[in-house]
Amino acid sequence: MEISSSIFSEVERRRNRIKPLNERIKRLREFTEECEVRVSVERAKLITEFYRSSLSHTLPIPIQRALAFKYLMENVSVPIEPGQLIVGIRGSGVKEVPTYPEITLHTIEDLKTLNERNIMPSKVSEEVIRTYEEEIIPFWKGKSIRDILFQACLKNG
């Protein structure tokens, strides 16, 4: 416990030393600090839609991945918060983190752990859990890169 409180104290001390360049930066920083980290299901849904479609089944894997990226770029939302001059996509909102079911498939237990952990929690909404239960897990189970690697390791001893 003492280590974590000293770490938090040090983080707070360093935060207080940082002075924003201007009022816009100050507002953006305060807004970002007020937001909690959330898991976004948008990317997982889009990538699942793409791989579920017939577009990808007969093509070489590098072409599939390129087309999946194209599909994401054409369909993902790009949030632009007030005062931002640089925008991009990581999640569908401030401090939202995407998931990558094609690489590693989170279980419902994983998502609940992310939501409930004390250090660096990532809030997981009921919508995310429901989408994982109904769409993401049924499609990706046994197909993610992690699952394929584990299956190969078990097969090869």
MIDOSE-1310 file (N, C-alpha, C; in nm, 2 decimals, decimal comma, always signed):
residues 157
meis	+0,08/-0,12/+0,00/+0,00/+0,00/+0,00/+0,09/+0,13/+0,00; +0,19/+0,13/+0,07/+0,28/+0,24/+0,08/+0,34/+0,28/-0,05; +0,38/+0,18/-0,13/+0,44/+0,21/-0,26/+0,34/+0,28/-0,35; +0,21/+0,22/-0,35/+0,11/+0,28/-0,44/+0,08/+0,42/-0,40
ssif	+0,07/+0,45/-0,27/+0,04/+0,59/-0,23/+0,15/+0,68/-0,26; +0,28/+0,63/-0,25/+0,39/+0,72/-0,29/+0,39/+0,74/-0,44; +0,35/+0,65/-0,52/+0,34/+0,66/-0,66/+0,24/+0,77/-0,70; +0,12/+0,75/-0,63/+0,01/+0,85/-0,66/+0,05/+0,99/-0,62
seve	+0,13/+1,00/-0,51/+0,17/+1,13/-0,46/+0,27/+1,19/-0,56; +0,36/+1,11/-0,62/+0,46/+1,16/-0,72/+0,39/+1,20/-0,84; +0,29/+1,12/-0,89/+0,21/+1,16/-1,01/+0,14/+1,29/-0,99; +0,08/+1,31/-0,87/+0,01/+1,43/-0,84/+0,10/+1,55/-0,84
rrrn	+0,22/+1,53/-0,78/+0,32/+1,63/-0,77/+0,36/+1,68/-0,91; +0,39/+1,58/-1,00/+0,43/+1,61/-1,13/+0,32/+1,68/-1,21; +0,19/+1,63/-1,19/+0,08/+1,70/-1,26/+0,07/+1,85/-1,22; +0,09/+1,87/-1,10/+0,07/+2,01/-1,05/+0,19/+2,10/-1,10
rikp	+0,30/+2,04/-1,14/+0,41/+2,12/-1,19/+0,39/+2,16/-1,34; +0,31/+2,09/-1,41/+0,29/+2,12/-1,55/+0,19/+2,24/-1,56; +0,24/+2,34/-1,64/+0,16/+2,46/-1,66/+0,12/+2,46/-1,81; -0,02/+2,46/-1,83/-0,06/+2,46/-1,97/-0,01/+2,59/-2,05
lner	+0,01/+2,57/-2,18/+0,06/+2,68/-2,26/-0,04/+2,79/-2,28; -0,17/+2,76/-2,28/-0,28/+2,86/-2,30/-0,41/+2,81/-2,24; -0,51/+2,89/-2,25/-0,64/+2,85/-2,20/-0,71/+2,74/-2,27; -0,69/+2,73/-2,40/-0,74/+2,62/-2,48/-0,68/+2,48/-2,43
ikrl	-0,55/+2,48/-2,41/-0,48/+2,36/-2,37/-0,53/+2,33/-2,22; -0,54/+2,43/-2,14/-0,59/+2,41/-2,00/-0,73/+2,34/-2,00; -0,82/+2,40/-2,08/-0,96/+2,34/-2,09/-0,95/+2,20/-2,14; -0,87/+2,17/-2,24/-0,86/+2,03/-2,30/-0,81/+1,94/-2,19
reft	-0,71/+1,98/-2,12/-0,65/+1,89/-2,02/-0,75/+1,87/-1,91; -0,82/+1,97/-1,86/-0,92/+1,95/-1,76/-1,03/+1,85/-1,80; -1,07/+1,87/-1,93/-1,18/+1,79/-1,98/-1,13/+1,64/-1,99; -1,01/+1,62/-2,04/-0,96/+1,49/-2,05/-0,94/+1,42/-1,91
eece	-0,89/+1,50/-1,81/-0,87/+1,44/-1,68/-1,00/+1,41/-1,61; -1,11/+1,48/-1,65/-1,24/+1,45/-1,59/-1,30/+1,33/-1,64; -1,27/+1,29/-1,77/-1,33/+1,17/-1,83/-1,27/+1,05/-1,78; -1,35/+0,94/-1,77/-1,30/+0,81/-1,73/-1,27/+0,73/-1,85
vrvs	-1,17/+0,64/-1,84/-1,14/+0,55/-1,95/-1,25/+0,45/-1,97; -1,29/+0,44/-2,10/-1,40/+0,35/-2,13/-1,35/+0,26/-2,25; -1,41/+0,14/-2,25/-1,39/+0,05/-2,36/-1,49/+0,08/-2,47; -1,44/+0,10/-2,59/-1,53/+0,12/-2,70/-1,55/-0,01/-2,78
vera	-1,67/-0,04/-2,82/-1,69/-0,16/-2,90/-1,70/-0,13/-3,05; -1,69/+0,00/-3,09/-1,71/+0,03/-3,23/-1,61/-0,04/-3,32; -1,49/-0,04/-3,29/-1,39/-0,11/-3,38/-1,42/-0,26/-3,39; -1,44/-0,32/-3,27/-1,47/-0,46/-3,27/-1,59/-0,50/-3,36
klit	-1,69/-0,41/-3,35/-1,81/-0,44/-3,43/-1,78/-0,42/-3,58; -1,71/-0,32/-3,62/-1,68/-0,30/-3,76/-1,59/-0,41/-3,81; -1,49/-0,45/-3,74/-1,39/-0,55/-3,79/-1,47/-0,68/-3,80; -1,56/-0,71/-3,71/-1,64/-0,83/-3,72/-1,73/-0,82/-3,84
efyr	-1,80/-0,71/-3,86/-1,88/-0,70/-3,98/-1,80/-0,73/-4,11; -1,68/-0,67/-4,12/-1,60/-0,69/-4,24/-1,57/-0,84/-4,26; -1,51/-0,90/-4,15/-1,47/-1,04/-4,17/-1,59/-1,14/-4,18; -1,70/-1,10/-4,13/-1,83/-1,18/-4,15/-1,88/-1,17/-4,29
ssls	-1,84/-1,06/-4,36/-1,89/-1,05/-4,50/-1,81/-1,14/-4,59; -1,87/-1,17/-4,71/-1,80/-1,26/-4,80/-1,68/-1,20/-4,87; -1,66/-1,07/-4,85/-1,54/-1,00/-4,91/-1,41/-1,07/-4,88; -1,40/-1,12/-4,76/-1,26/-1,16/-4,71/-1,23/-1,31/-4,73
htlp	-1,32/-1,39/-4,75/-1,30/-1,53/-4,74/-1,20/-1,59/-4,84; -1,20/-1,55/-4,96/-1,12/-1,61/-5,06/-0,99/-1,54/-5,09; -0,97/-1,43/-5,03/-0,85/-1,35/-5,06/-0,73/-1,38/-4,97; -0,61/-1,36/-5,01/-0,49/-1,38/-4,93/-0,50/-1,29/-4,80
ipiq	-0,44/-1,34/-4,69/-0,45/-1,27/-4,56/-0,40/-1,13/-4,57; -0,29/-1,10/-4,63/-0,25/-0,95/-4,64/-0,35/-0,87/-4,71; -0,42/-0,92/-4,81/-0,52/-0,84/-4,88/-0,64/-0,83/-4,79; -0,68/-0,93/-4,72/-0,79/-0,92/-4,62/-0,76/-0,81/-4,52
rala	-0,64/-0,81/-4,47/-0,61/-0,71/-4,37/-0,61/-0,57/-4,42; -0,56/-0,55/-4,55/-0,57/-0,42/-4,61/-0,71/-0,38/-4,63; -0,80/-0,47/-4,68/-0,94/-0,43/-4,70/-1,01/-0,41/-4,57; -0,97/-0,48/-4,46/-1,03/-0,46/-4,33/-1,00/-0,32/-4,28
fkyl	-0,87/-0,28/-4,30/-0,83/-0,14/-4,26/-0,91/-0,04/-4,34; -0,92/-0,06/-4,47/-1,00/+0,03/-4,56/-1,14/+0,04/-4,51; -1,20/-0,07/-4,47/-1,34/-0,07/-4,42/-1,35/+0,01/-4,29; -1,25/-0,01/-4,20/-1,25/+0,06/-4,08/-1,24/+0,21/-4,11
menv	-1,15/+0,25/-4,19/-1,13/+0,40/-4,22/-1,26/+0,46/-4,29; -1,33/+0,38/-4,36/-1,45/+0,43/-4,43/-1,57/+0,44/-4,34; -1,57/+0,36/-4,23/-1,69/+0,35/-4,14/-1,68/+0,39/-4,00; -1,56/+0,41/-3,95/-1,54/+0,45/-3,81/-1,58/+0,59/-3,79
svpi	-1,63/+0,62/-3,67/-1,66/+0,76/-3,64/-1,53/+0,83/-3,60; -1,53/+0,96/-3,63/-1,41/+1,04/-3,59/-1,46/+1,15/-3,50; -1,45/+1,13/-3,37/-1,50/+1,23/-3,28/-1,41/+1,35/-3,28; -1,47/+1,47/-3,28/-1,39/+1,59/-3,27/-1,45/+1,67/-3,15
epgq	-1,37/+1,68/-3,05/-1,41/+1,75/-2,93/-1,39/+1,90/-2,95; -1,47/+1,98/-2,88/-1,45/+2,12/-2,89/-1,31/+2,16/-2,85; -1,25/+2,25/-2,93/-1,12/+2,30/-2,89/-1,00/+2,22/-2,95; -1,03/+2,10/-3,01/-0,92/+2,02/-3,06/-0,88/+2,07/-3,20
livg	-0,75/+2,07/-3,22/-0,69/+2,11/-3,35/-0,64/+1,99/-3,42; -0,61/+1,88/-3,34/-0,55/+1,76/-3,40/-0,66/+1,65/-3,37; -0,70/+1,58/-3,47/-0,80/+1,47/-3,44/-0,75/+1,34/-3,50; -0,81/+1,24/-3,45/-0,77/+1,10/-3,50/-0,87/+1,01/-3,44
irgs	-0,84/+0,88/-3,46/-0,93/+0,78/-3,40/-0,85/+0,69/-3,31; -0,89/+0,67/-3,20/-0,84/+0,56/-3,11/-0,97/+0,49/-3,06; -1,07/+0,56/-3,02/-1,19/+0,51/-2,98/-1,30/+0,60/-3,03; -1,42/+0,58/-2,99/-1,53/+0,66/-3,04/-1,56/+0,78/-2,95
gvke	-1,46/+0,82/-2,86/-1,48/+0,93/-2,78/-1,35/+0,96/-2,70; -1,35/+1,06/-2,62/-1,24/+1,09/-2,53/-1,21/+0,98/-2,44; -1,08/+0,94/-2,43/-1,04/+0,83/-2,34/-1,11/+0,70/-2,36; -1,16/+0,68/-2,48/-1,22/+0,55/-2,52/-1,11/+0,46/-2,59
vpty	-1,10/+0,34/-2,55/-1,00/+0,25/-2,60/-1,07/+0,14/-2,68; -1,02/+0,11/-2,80/-1,08/+0,01/-2,89/-1,03/-0,13/-2,84; -1,10/-0,23/-2,89/-1,05/-0,37/-2,87/-1,02/-0,43/-3,01; -0,94/-0,53/-3,01/-0,89/-0,59/-3,13/-0,92/-0,74/-3,13
peit	-1,04/-0,78/-3,15/-1,08/-0,92/-3,14/-1,01/-1,01/-3,24; -0,96/-0,96/-3,35/-0,89/-1,04/-3,44/-0,75/-1,08/-3,39; -0,70/-1,01/-3,29/-0,57/-1,04/-3,23/-0,59/-1,12/-3,10; -0,67/-1,06/-3,01/-0,70/-1,14/-2,89/-0,84/-1,11/-2,85
lhti	-0,91/-1,22/-2,82/-1,06/-1,21/-2,79/-1,08/-1,20/-2,64; -1,13/-1,09/-2,60/-1,16/-1,08/-2,46/-1,29/-1,16/-2,42; -1,28/-1,22/-2,31/-1,40/-1,29/-2,25/-1,48/-1,19/-2,18; -1,60/-1,23/-2,14/-1,69/-1,15/-2,06/-1,62/-1,12/-1,92
edlk	-1,55/-1,23/-1,87/-1,48/-1,21/-1,75/-1,37/-1,11/-1,76; -1,30/-1,11/-1,87/-1,19/-1,01/-1,90/-1,25/-0,87/-1,89; -1,37/-0,85/-1,96/-1,43/-0,72/-1,96/-1,47/-0,67/-1,82; -1,53/-0,77/-1,75/-1,57/-0,73/-1,61/-1,45/-0,70/-1,52
tlne	-1,34/-0,77/-1,54/-1,22/-0,74/-1,47/-1,17/-0,60/-1,50; -1,17/-0,56/-1,63/-1,13/-0,43/-1,67/-1,22/-0,32/-1,60; -1,34/-0,35/-1,59/-1,44/-0,26/-1,53/-1,42/-0,24/-1,38; -1,38/-0,35/-1,31/-1,38/-0,35/-1,17/-1,25/-0,33/-1,10
rnim	-1,14/-0,34/-1,18/-1,01/-0,33/-1,11/-0,99/-0,19/-1,05; -0,91/-0,18/-0,95/-0,89/-0,06/-0,87/-0,79/+0,03/-0,94; -0,68/-0,03/-0,99/-0,57/+0,05/-1,06/-0,60/+0,05/-1,21; -0,61/+0,17/-1,26/-0,63/+0,19/-1,41/-0,75/+0,11/-1,46
pskv	-0,87/+0,14/-1,40/-0,99/+0,07/-1,45/-1,03/+0,13/-1,59; -1,09/+0,04/-1,67/-1,15/+0,09/-1,80/-1,30/+0,05/-1,79; -1,39/+0,15/-1,79/-1,53/+0,12/-1,77/-1,58/+0,05/-1,89; -1,66/-0,05/-1,86/-1,72/-0,14/-1,97/-1,87/-0,13/-1,95
seev	-1,94/-0,08/-2,05/-2,08/-0,06/-2,04/-2,15/-0,19/-2,06; -2,28/-0,20/-2,03/-2,36/-0,32/-2,05/-2,38/-0,34/-2,20; -2,38/-0,23/-2,28/-2,39/-0,24/-2,43/-2,26/-0,32/-2,48; -2,15/-0,28/-2,43/-2,02/-0,35/-2,48/-2,03/-0,50/-2,44
irty	-2,07/-0,53/-2,32/-2,08/-0,67/-2,27/-2,18/-0,75/-2,36; -2,30/-0,69/-2,38/-2,40/-0,75/-2,46/-2,35/-0,77/-2,61; -2,28/-0,67/-2,66/-2,23/-0,69/-2,80/-2,13/-0,80/-2,81; -2,04/-0,81/-2,71/-1,94/-0,91/-2,70/-2,01/-1,05/-2,69
eeei	-2,11/-1,06/-2,61/-2,18/-1,19/-2,59/-2,25/-1,23/-2,72; -2,32/-1,14/-2,78/-2,41/-1,17/-2,90/-2,33/-1,17/-3,03; -2,23/-1,09/-3,05/-2,17/-1,07/-3,18/-2,02/-1,11/-3,19; -1,95/-1,05/-3,10/-1,80/-1,06/-3,11/-1,75/-1,20/-3,07
ipfw	-1,78/-1,25/-2,95/-1,73/-1,37/-2,91/-1,78/-1,49/-3,00; -1,91/-1,50/-3,03/-1,95/-1,61/-3,12/-1,87/-1,61/-3,25; -1,84/-1,50/-3,31/-1,77/-1,50/-3,44/-1,63/-1,53/-3,42; -1,56/-1,47/-3,33/-1,41/-1,47/-3,32/-1,36/-1,59/-3,24
kgks	-1,44/-1,66/-3,16/-1,39/-1,77/-3,08/-1,32/-1,87/-3,17; -1,19/-1,90/-3,14/-1,11/-1,99/-3,21/-1,05/-1,93/-3,34; -1,08/-1,80/-3,37/-1,02/-1,74/-3,49/-0,92/-1,63/-3,47; -0,91/-1,58/-3,35/-0,82/-1,47/-3,32/-0,68/-1,53/-3,33
irdi	-0,58/-1,44/-3,36/-0,44/-1,48/-3,37/-0,40/-1,55/-3,24; -0,44/-1,50/-3,13/-0,40/-1,56/-3,00/-0,45/-1,70/-2,99; -0,58/-1,72/-3,03/-0,64/-1,86/-3,03/-0,56/-1,95/-3,12; -0,53/-1,90/-3,24/-0,46/-1,98/-3,34/-0,32/-2,02/-3,29
lfqa	-0,25/-1,93/-3,23/-0,12/-1,95/-3,18/-0,12/-2,06/-3,07; -0,22/-2,04/-2,97/-0,23/-2,14/-2,86/-0,26/-2,27/-2,92; -0,35/-2,28/-3,02/-0,39/-2,41/-3,07/-0,27/-2,48/-3,14; -0,18/-2,40/-3,21/-0,06/-2,45/-3,27/+0,04/-2,50/-3,16
clkn	+0,05/-2,42/-3,06/+0,14/-2,46/-2,95/+0,10/-2,59/-2,88; -0,03/-2,61/-2,86/-0,08/-2,73/-2,80/-0,06/-2,85/-2,89; -0,08/-2,83/-3,02/-0,07/-2,93/-3,12/+0,08/-2,98/-3,13; +0,17/-2,89/-3,12/+0,31/-2,92/-3,14/+0,38/-2,95/-3,01
g	+0,31/-2,95/-2,90/+0,36/-2,99/-2,77/+0,44/-2,89/-2,71
